[in-house]
């Protein structure tokens, strides 16, 4: 009756609603059960059986999660996209969304989120402060593509491979100020320390780091969660 590529939104939504309470402030979200269960296995297991309280009450509490991240998740749920950020706050909210998506194994959301982070319409690129870096490191898996992106961003922003050593106050690709900044968090995150310096050693004056906030410099799926066999969004 209709083109297979044109999904029937009305049929996708269904008529039953579920309530999800997010964060310490208990922010309430009401979404279509059929849509959220059909999109995310975690919610399908919780709401589609009466064995769990969530399935009986059609209500779930997620006190440890970020309401801003869940709001962006509902944007993806209904629109199929992740909005691009234009400032540092938007960047931070997308990091929260990525953490949420990785936690629930929603690869499409994670991949679209990191694409949005890289290609954001920033008036000024977010500064990769020790606080931001540590937040990413402490809330992602060791194999997380967001960690990989974070390392590339750090190397690009903190390392100077172009200026000759004789023109620098301190010889080497990392000046003392940046090294002190990193040292605040590296002793407590040895894998971060190792990953940073291993990546930095890959570069030189003739092999400069790529801009982590420019999509054109990377292979399309370089920072994606999905396997090689899976369809890329």
Buried (B, 14 or more C-beta within 10 A) or exposed (E): EEEEEEEEEEEEBEEEBBBBBBBEEEBEBEBBBBBBBBBBEBBBBBBBEEEEEBBEEBBBBBEEBBBBBBBBBBBBBBEEEBBBBEBBEBBBBBBBBBBBBBBBEBBBBBBBBBBBBBBBEBEEBBEBEBEBBBBBBEBBEEEBBBBBBBBBBBBBBBBBBEEEEEEEEEEEBBBEEBEEBBEEBBEEBEEBBEBBBEBBEEBEEEEEBBBBBEEEBBEEBBBBBBEEEEEEB
